[in-house]
Amino acid sequence: MTPADAMLRLDTLFSHVWMVRAFLKRADETEEDDELAEVARTLYDVMLALGGPLKNNDAAAYLKQAQKKYKKLRQATELFAEIQPEISGHTNFQMAARSLTAAVQEIGDILAAINR
């Protein structure tokens, strides 16, 4: 996979991250729970860091930023998966946790593969 191909694939996966962030931002539960609000802020921070390199079609900078932000992204995802049942058992929250977990797992797999 070329760096440009990796950037495009990662961007597709990060669209899931963005949609979960958008869902959380608008959820009433986020206003009521500090940990959930922190998850939403972290997802936004990650996406903000990737926007410039993507806009500039700079695969090297994009991949560097994705690698730099991955640990925080993974930690936020793990936290969300852990607290989600306490926050809400609604299907929307369950699917958001599953979507985020799956996307972040694949993001990690791609980042690991390009660093070999």
BELMOFEN-V832497 format. One record per helix or strand of 3 or more residues. SS is the DSSP state (hx for helix, st for strand). FROM is the first residue (numbers start at 0). TO is the last residue. Records with the same first field share a line. If there is no record, write none. Layout:
SS=FROM-TO, FROM-TO
This chain:
hx=2-25, 27-31, 33-54, 58-86, 90-113
